[in-house]
């Protein structure tokens, strides 16, 4: 069985910061996780994982969440 990938500390810090920024943007817009999840075609638990910096969430889902928050162009 393959060993799970564990990103280096700098990458984990970057994902944690990205998750915090996404959470801040969602809260500034006063959007509940459920609405962002619906707009991004994902689930509420996945939004929670993104906001916690979980490295196992795919970049495609993160991009969809950024799009749902109108942050993709940034």
Secondary structure per residue as TSV (DSSP state, phi and psi in degrees):
chain	resnum	aa	ss	phi	psi
A	1	X	-	360.0	132.9
A	2	X	-	-67.6	148.5
A	3	X	-	-75.2	134.7
A	4	X	-	-63.1	141.6
A	5	X	-	-73.2	133.4
A	6	X	-	-123.9	109.2
A	7	X	-	-61.1	156.2
A	8	X	-	-64.3	161.4
A	9	X	H	-53.4	-39.6
A	10	X	H	-64.3	-37.9
A	11	X	H	-70.2	-39.0
A	12	X	H	-63.7	-39.7
A	13	X	H	-63.7	-41.2
A	14	X	H	-63.8	-41.8
A	15	X	H	-66.9	-38.3
A	16	X	H	-63.7	-43.3
A	17	X	H	-65.0	-42.8
A	18	X	H	-59.9	-44.9
A	19	X	H	-60.7	-42.4
A	20	X	H	-63.6	-41.3
A	21	X	H	-64.9	-40.6
A	22	X	H	-63.8	-43.9
A	23	X	H	-61.3	-46.3
A	24	X	H	-58.9	-42.9
A	25	X	H	-64.0	-41.5
A	26	X	H	-63.3	-44.3
A	27	X	H	-68.7	-37.9
A	28	X	H	-60.1	-34.1
A	29	X	T	-85.4	-2.7
A	30	X	T	57.1	42.7
A	31	X	-	-105.8	128.4
A	32	X	-	-72.3	157.2
A	33	X	H	-54.3	-37.5
A	34	X	H	-60.7	-40.8
A	35	X	H	-68.3	-44.9
A	36	X	H	-62.8	-42.3
A	37	X	H	-60.6	-43.8
A	38	X	H	-62.0	-46.1
A	39	X	H	-64.5	-30.9
A	40	X	T	-93.6	2.6
A	41	X	T	56.6	47.5
A	42	X	S	-139.9	-166.3
A	43	X	-	-108.9	161.7
A	44	X	H	-61.6	-42.4
A	45	X	H	-60.5	-32.8
A	46	X	H	-67.6	-39.5
A	47	X	H	-60.4	-42.7
A	48	X	H	-60.6	-43.3
A	49	X	H	-63.6	-40.4
A	50	X	H	-61.5	-46.9
A	51	X	H	-65.6	-20.9
A	52	X	T	-91.5	-4.7
A	53	X	T	83.1	25.2
A	54	X	-	-62.8	119.0
A	55	X	T	-73.1	-7.4
A	56	X	T	-87.8	-5.0
A	57	X	S	-77.2	133.9
A	58	X	-	-69.4	150.6
A	59	X	H	-63.7	-29.0
A	60	X	H	-65.4	-39.7
A	61	X	H	-70.3	-40.4
A	62	X	H	-60.5	-42.6
A	63	X	H	-61.8	-40.1
A	64	X	H	-64.3	-38.0
A	65	X	H	-67.5	-43.1
A	66	X	H	-59.7	-40.6
A	67	X	H	-64.0	-42.3
A	68	X	H	-62.9	-26.1
A	69	X	T	-98.6	7.7
A	70	X	T	58.3	39.4
A	71	X	-	-113.4	-1.5
A	72	X	T	-65.1	-34.2
A	73	X	T	-70.0	-21.7
A	74	X	-	-77.7	360.0
